[in-house]
Amino acid sequence: FAGCRVEKLVYGAVAASVVNDKYGMGYGSIYFQGPFRNAEITSFSVEENVSCIPDYLLYEAKAHADELDLNMPVIGAMAFMGENITIDSLTIGEGVEAFSESAGSSSSSLFLKQFSEAAIKNLSYHAVNPDVGLDSWDGFYFYGPFYQAAVTNLTIGEEVVYLDRRMFAGNSFENCE
């Protein structure tokens, strides 16, 4: 669907995956490709029965969601990454158990970036203690799920027991509760 125009996208694949095997110039270079890269999507939503958001789902699409409630166990790497993705209200529910890293990443440069560069007006975060594939030595090179996302209002739920220091790295917020 790359480059297509889609009026309304309702994602309902229960457990799909996206494979990236396009290598570029230089050692280990990967051109990340998602099924909707460069697509124009007027509105998108995710059905409740989805158990996994695959890596790169809307990577670099031009897409908008009024309300997006994600409560499935796994949210894939770079799934909603891109400066042309806008979400008015995003809820990360208690059911989120992991933010997966990209299959194309290495231990010294983890690529999670689920919402990197996206514009999110209201983010309500309730994931209790999700796995983000961190080892103690990953240090400086880790890019978290919300790395450089433009989040206006952030609410952290009372049920959250741990937030890794890199979860919201590279952000600034107008309001944080």
Backbone bond lengths (Angstrom), bond angles and torsions (degrees), N, CA, C in turn:
res aa  C-N    CA-C-N  psi(-1)  N-CA   C-N-CA  omega(-1)  CA-C   N-CA-C  phi
1 F - - - 1.444 - - 1.526 112.12 -
2 A 1.315 117.11 9.47 1.462 120.84 -178.18 1.521 110.41 -57.33
3 G 1.324 115.63 131.48 1.454 120.90 177.14 1.519 115.14 77.60
4 C 1.317 118.83 -0.06 1.475 121.96 -179.30 1.522 111.07 -78.24
5 R 1.313 115.55 164.60 1.462 122.34 171.08 1.521 107.13 -106.83
6 V 1.327 115.90 126.90 1.455 121.67 -178.76 1.523 107.43 -129.07
7 E 1.324 117.13 123.62 1.459 120.81 179.76 1.522 110.95 -70.45
8 K 1.352 116.89 -50.62 1.462 120.68 -178.32 1.521 108.80 -140.46
9 L 1.327 116.27 121.00 1.457 122.28 178.31 1.522 108.40 -109.90
10 V 1.333 115.90 121.65 1.454 121.88 174.18 1.521 105.68 -114.66
11 Y 1.346 116.37 109.73 1.458 120.83 -177.36 1.517 108.57 -86.91
12 G 1.338 116.74 122.26 1.457 120.87 -177.21 1.513 114.73 -134.30
13 A 1.339 118.76 9.86 1.468 120.54 178.05 1.519 108.68 -65.89
14 V 1.317 116.96 122.87 1.459 121.18 -173.34 1.526 112.70 -61.18
15 A 1.341 117.77 -46.37 1.469 120.09 -176.61 1.524 110.76 -151.92
16 A 1.309 118.08 61.00 1.466 122.43 -179.73 1.521 110.17 -83.65
17 S 1.339 115.89 165.36 1.458 120.41 174.81 1.523 109.04 -138.07
18 V 1.332 115.71 157.43 1.458 122.48 177.53 1.519 106.85 -120.21
19 V 1.332 116.94 130.29 1.455 121.48 -179.03 1.516 108.64 -106.44
20 N 1.345 116.24 130.77 1.454 121.74 177.04 1.515 108.43 -110.33
21 D 1.306 116.34 114.94 1.460 119.42 179.43 1.525 111.51 -135.15
22 K 1.325 116.48 25.56 1.461 121.81 179.38 1.517 109.52 -96.12
23 Y 1.310 116.76 102.10 1.464 120.92 -179.30 1.517 110.23 -93.65
24 G 1.322 115.54 142.06 1.457 121.08 -177.22 1.507 112.43 -106.91
25 M 1.308 115.09 -160.23 1.462 121.47 179.93 1.520 109.88 -69.81
26 G 1.293 117.35 140.03 1.458 121.63 176.65 1.511 112.34 92.69
27 Y 1.301 115.18 160.64 1.455 121.82 -176.98 1.527 111.40 -65.31
28 G 1.311 116.58 123.34 1.456 121.88 173.97 1.520 115.91 72.02
29 S 1.321 119.33 9.34 1.460 120.69 -179.67 1.521 109.96 -71.79
30 I 1.323 115.63 139.58 1.454 120.45 178.09 1.523 108.24 -130.29
31 Y 1.305 116.08 134.00 1.454 120.82 169.70 1.511 106.14 -92.46
32 F 1.331 116.96 110.50 1.449 119.75 -178.74 1.518 109.33 -71.35
33 Q 1.302 115.78 130.67 1.455 121.82 -179.69 1.515 108.62 -127.76
34 G 1.297 116.51 132.51 1.454 121.35 174.20 1.513 108.87 -120.70
35 P 1.306 117.90 163.67 1.458 120.45 -177.17 1.525 114.20 -65.22
36 F 1.340 118.07 -20.74 1.465 120.78 -178.42 1.528 112.41 -119.99
37 R 1.327 118.13 23.53 1.462 120.80 -179.19 1.530 109.80 -59.32
38 N 1.313 115.99 131.89 1.469 124.44 -178.98 1.524 114.04 63.76
39 A 1.322 118.15 12.24 1.462 121.01 175.07 1.525 109.05 -78.42
40 E 1.318 116.70 151.83 1.462 122.26 174.51 1.520 107.35 -105.34
41 I 1.344 115.83 112.64 1.459 121.89 -176.31 1.523 107.83 -118.41
42 T 1.329 115.91 113.02 1.462 120.78 -176.38 1.523 111.59 -64.26
43 S 1.338 117.40 -43.08 1.467 120.50 175.39 1.528 109.49 -149.77
44 F 1.329 114.95 144.46 1.458 118.88 177.43 1.522 110.38 -136.80
45 S 1.337 114.43 154.19 1.456 121.65 176.50 1.525 108.45 -148.87
46 V 1.319 115.77 167.80 1.461 122.40 -179.56 1.521 107.57 -125.54
47 E 1.337 116.97 130.51 1.458 120.84 179.41 1.523 111.36 -72.59
48 E 1.318 116.48 157.21 1.454 122.60 -176.60 1.525 113.71 -67.00
49 N 1.335 118.91 -27.41 1.470 121.37 -175.41 1.529 113.65 -78.09
50 V 1.318 118.66 -4.02 1.459 122.42 -178.03 1.532 109.62 -70.59
51 S 1.345 116.67 128.08 1.466 120.24 -178.63 1.526 112.78 -101.16
52 C 1.331 116.76 -10.88 1.464 120.33 -178.30 1.526 109.23 -156.66
53 I 1.314 116.15 129.62 1.458 120.71 170.36 1.526 105.49 -90.47
54 P 1.338 118.82 119.86 1.468 119.95 -176.48 1.530 112.87 -71.80
55 D 1.334 115.05 156.98 1.462 120.70 173.15 1.519 109.38 -53.05
56 Y 1.337 116.40 143.15 1.472 124.60 170.28 1.532 115.24 63.74
57 L 1.323 119.66 17.14 1.465 121.57 -174.42 1.529 112.32 -49.27
58 L 1.318 118.31 -57.83 1.476 121.38 -179.92 1.529 111.16 -113.41
59 Y 1.317 117.13 24.05 1.459 121.91 -178.70 1.525 111.33 -50.79
60 E 1.327 115.52 122.11 1.461 124.82 178.58 1.526 114.45 56.00
61 A 1.324 116.38 31.66 1.466 120.46 171.58 1.528 107.89 -87.93
62 K 1.304 115.85 164.74 1.462 121.19 169.93 1.522 103.88 -104.25
63 A 1.350 115.65 102.65 1.463 119.60 -169.92 1.519 110.96 -143.35
64 H 1.333 115.28 153.50 1.462 121.72 179.83 1.521 110.05 -135.97
65 A 1.339 115.57 140.28 1.462 122.56 171.44 1.515 108.36 -130.45
66 D 1.331 116.16 130.12 1.461 119.62 174.37 1.518 109.37 -68.86
67 E 1.338 116.01 -49.62 1.454 121.87 -177.94 1.520 108.52 -140.58
68 L 1.327 116.46 130.19 1.456 121.62 -179.12 1.522 107.87 -133.29
69 D 1.335 116.20 115.88 1.462 122.38 -179.12 1.519 107.64 -112.31
70 L 1.331 116.94 107.41 1.459 122.06 -178.07 1.528 108.90 -106.81
71 N 1.334 115.32 115.96 1.457 120.38 -176.42 1.530 111.03 -135.88
72 M 1.327 116.38 22.57 1.458 121.30 179.33 1.523 110.32 -89.12
73 P 1.346 118.49 161.37 1.464 120.37 -175.80 1.528 115.45 -60.23
74 V 1.343 119.09 -36.23 1.464 120.08 -173.22 1.526 111.40 -131.02
75 I 1.337 115.67 132.89 1.466 121.79 172.08 1.519 106.30 -115.72
76 G 1.326 116.31 119.39 1.460 123.02 -173.66 1.517 114.66 -72.74
77 A 1.324 114.52 160.21 1.463 122.74 -179.57 1.524 111.39 -60.23
78 M 1.318 115.46 137.65 1.465 123.98 174.90 1.532 113.12 54.09
79 A 1.325 117.83 23.24 1.465 122.14 -175.47 1.530 113.14 -61.28
80 F 1.311 117.31 -36.99 1.469 121.94 -178.85 1.527 109.77 -126.31
81 M 1.303 117.12 36.37 1.465 122.40 -176.29 1.521 111.36 -88.99
82 G 1.318 116.10 130.23 1.453 120.52 175.05 1.509 112.19 154.05
83 E 1.311 116.37 143.16 1.460 120.99 -177.79 1.520 113.22 -70.36
84 N 1.337 118.22 -12.12 1.463 121.48 179.09 1.520 113.05 -103.83
85 I 1.321 116.73 17.26 1.463 121.33 175.53 1.524 107.67 -102.89
86 T 1.327 116.31 125.95 1.457 121.54 179.09 1.527 109.29 -125.31
87 I 1.332 114.46 138.06 1.466 121.14 179.08 1.524 106.96 -134.34
88 D 1.333 116.38 121.73 1.465 119.41 179.67 1.519 111.53 -71.04
89 S 1.344 117.24 -46.00 1.461 121.29 -177.79 1.528 108.99 -139.42
90 L 1.330 116.44 115.79 1.463 122.57 -179.56 1.525 108.98 -117.36
91 T 1.337 115.80 127.24 1.456 121.35 174.85 1.523 108.43 -116.51
92 I 1.324 115.72 123.56 1.460 122.33 172.24 1.527 104.75 -100.31
93 G 1.334 116.37 107.79 1.458 121.83 -172.09 1.512 115.35 -80.74
94 E 1.331 114.83 171.04 1.460 122.33 179.17 1.529 112.05 -62.67
95 G 1.321 117.96 -22.27 1.459 122.21 -179.03 1.517 114.12 -74.88
96 V 1.338 118.44 -9.12 1.467 120.99 179.04 1.523 108.53 -75.63
97 E 1.331 115.49 116.18 1.461 121.86 -177.66 1.523 112.89 -102.79
98 A 1.346 117.17 -20.59 1.467 118.87 -176.84 1.524 111.40 -156.92
99 F 1.324 114.09 143.84 1.452 123.19 166.47 1.525 103.38 -106.98
100 S 1.338 117.41 112.11 1.465 118.78 -173.28 1.520 111.56 -82.60
101 E 1.324 115.21 152.10 1.453 120.77 177.27 1.518 109.55 -90.06
102 S 1.309 115.96 155.33 1.454 122.33 -179.78 1.521 111.20 -64.86
103 A 1.326 115.94 138.38 1.464 120.20 176.57 1.519 110.64 -62.91
104 G 1.328 117.96 -22.15 1.457 121.92 -179.66 1.509 113.99 -87.57
105 S 1.338 117.40 3.08 1.460 119.72 -178.69 1.517 110.39 -92.87
106 S 1.314 114.93 167.13 1.459 120.65 176.21 1.520 107.85 -119.70
107 S 1.316 117.48 170.11 1.463 120.22 -177.63 1.523 112.18 -64.99
108 S 1.331 118.74 -21.46 1.457 119.89 179.49 1.524 112.45 -90.40
109 S 1.307 117.57 -8.77 1.462 121.09 -178.95 1.522 109.55 -147.59
110 L 1.332 116.68 76.01 1.457 120.89 -178.16 1.520 110.58 -73.07
111 F 1.296 116.28 132.26 1.452 121.13 177.12 1.519 108.73 -111.11
112 L 1.304 116.91 101.38 1.453 120.95 172.51 1.529 106.64 -100.77
113 K 1.312 117.33 -69.73 1.464 125.16 171.68 1.535 114.28 42.33
114 Q 1.312 118.45 39.17 1.465 121.16 -177.33 1.520 113.09 -50.73
115 F 1.331 117.84 -40.65 1.464 122.26 -176.46 1.525 111.80 -122.65
116 S 1.307 118.16 20.73 1.459 122.41 -176.86 1.525 110.82 -57.95
117 E 1.321 115.53 133.25 1.469 125.16 177.63 1.525 114.09 72.26
118 A 1.332 119.10 -7.23 1.465 121.21 178.88 1.521 109.82 -72.57
119 A 1.319 117.10 153.68 1.463 122.84 176.51 1.530 108.01 -100.92
120 I 1.330 115.29 117.99 1.464 121.45 -177.80 1.524 108.01 -123.19
121 K 1.319 116.03 116.93 1.465 119.54 -177.67 1.532 111.00 -71.99
122 N 1.325 117.96 -51.33 1.460 122.58 -178.40 1.524 109.49 -128.85
123 L 1.328 116.44 118.23 1.461 122.01 178.74 1.521 108.70 -115.44
124 S 1.330 115.55 119.09 1.455 122.05 176.88 1.524 106.78 -110.61
125 Y 1.330 116.41 111.62 1.467 122.57 -171.62 1.523 110.37 -106.83
126 H 1.357 116.99 119.21 1.462 121.81 -176.89 1.524 113.43 -128.41
127 A 1.323 119.25 7.19 1.466 121.11 179.43 1.522 108.23 -65.38
128 V 1.303 116.85 120.52 1.464 122.14 -170.92 1.527 112.30 -61.93
129 N 1.319 117.65 -55.55 1.458 122.12 -178.92 1.534 108.38 -161.13
130 P 1.330 118.20 67.93 1.457 120.45 -174.47 1.530 113.55 -71.30
131 D 1.322 115.12 150.26 1.460 121.52 175.10 1.530 108.03 -77.43
132 V 1.319 115.75 126.65 1.459 119.77 176.36 1.526 110.69 -119.72
133 G 1.329 116.68 22.70 1.462 121.34 174.15 1.510 114.66 64.82
134 L 1.316 117.82 31.63 1.459 120.58 -176.13 1.510 112.79 -90.80
135 D 1.306 115.60 135.37 1.451 122.36 168.02 1.521 106.04 -111.19
136 S 1.304 117.21 158.24 1.460 119.87 -177.27 1.527 112.96 -62.07
137 W 1.324 118.89 -24.20 1.460 121.12 -177.48 1.524 113.67 -96.45
138 D 1.335 118.38 4.89 1.468 120.08 179.25 1.528 111.81 -69.47
139 G 1.313 116.13 -28.87 1.457 124.02 170.85 1.511 118.31 37.01
140 F 1.319 115.45 -122.12 1.463 124.00 -168.92 1.527 113.74 -63.91
141 Y 1.303 119.01 -31.38 1.461 121.31 -170.37 1.519 114.49 -85.05
142 F 1.300 119.03 3.01 1.447 122.13 -177.48 1.527 111.32 -81.17
143 Y 1.306 116.10 131.66 1.461 122.30 175.19 1.521 107.19 -113.90
144 G 1.311 117.68 112.08 1.457 122.06 -174.29 1.515 114.57 -75.31
145 P 1.335 116.32 176.56 1.460 122.21 -176.84 1.532 114.69 -58.30
146 F 1.329 117.40 -31.41 1.466 120.52 -177.52 1.523 111.94 -113.86
147 Y 1.326 116.74 26.06 1.463 121.66 -177.56 1.532 110.84 -56.44
148 Q 1.309 116.34 119.34 1.464 124.80 178.74 1.528 113.95 57.05
149 A 1.319 116.97 28.50 1.466 119.58 171.96 1.522 107.88 -77.50
150 A 1.298 116.91 147.62 1.459 121.69 178.59 1.530 108.13 -93.59
151 V 1.336 116.03 89.61 1.460 122.22 -177.87 1.524 108.68 -102.51
152 T 1.326 116.27 125.31 1.458 120.03 179.67 1.527 111.40 -83.16
153 N 1.334 116.76 -55.46 1.462 122.14 -177.22 1.525 109.93 -121.38
154 L 1.329 117.07 124.60 1.460 122.54 179.97 1.521 109.37 -117.95
155 T 1.340 115.62 127.90 1.454 121.99 174.33 1.517 107.96 -121.50
156 I 1.328 116.41 123.38 1.458 122.32 177.13 1.521 107.31 -101.14
157 G 1.335 116.87 122.21 1.461 121.55 -178.25 1.520 113.19 -68.68
158 E 1.319 116.04 154.39 1.466 122.67 -179.43 1.515 112.64 -63.67
159 E 1.333 118.37 -25.12 1.462 121.98 -177.41 1.527 113.31 -77.27
160 V 1.318 118.75 -11.74 1.458 122.71 -179.62 1.521 108.86 -68.92
161 V 1.352 116.22 126.25 1.468 119.65 -178.21 1.523 112.62 -104.89
162 Y 1.321 117.89 -17.57 1.467 119.85 -178.47 1.522 110.31 -154.28
163 L 1.327 115.78 134.87 1.463 122.57 172.52 1.521 107.24 -126.47
164 D 1.324 117.23 117.70 1.449 120.07 176.90 1.519 108.75 -65.55
165 R 1.314 117.70 146.77 1.462 122.11 -177.18 1.520 112.60 -61.20
166 R 1.323 117.95 -18.83 1.466 121.29 -178.64 1.525 113.47 -98.07
167 M 1.342 117.74 -0.77 1.466 121.10 -177.11 1.526 111.56 -55.95
168 F 1.327 117.37 -45.02 1.462 122.09 -177.64 1.528 111.48 -116.78
169 A 1.322 117.42 29.01 1.465 121.94 -178.63 1.526 110.75 -58.50
170 G 1.319 115.93 141.62 1.461 120.93 176.49 1.512 114.18 79.63
171 N 1.341 118.02 16.71 1.461 122.06 -177.59 1.516 111.71 -112.09
172 S 1.308 114.13 160.78 1.454 121.86 164.51 1.526 105.55 -136.91
173 F 1.328 116.74 147.36 1.447 121.18 -176.37 1.514 109.57 -126.54
174 E 1.322 116.66 145.08 1.462 120.07 173.13 1.520 109.68 -76.08
175 N 1.333 116.05 -40.48 1.458 121.86 -178.59 1.515 109.28 -137.17
176 C 1.317 116.68 136.77 1.462 121.28 178.67 1.521 108.25 -140.26
177 E 1.325 114.85 126.74 1.471 119.61 -178.66 1.511 109.66 -125.36
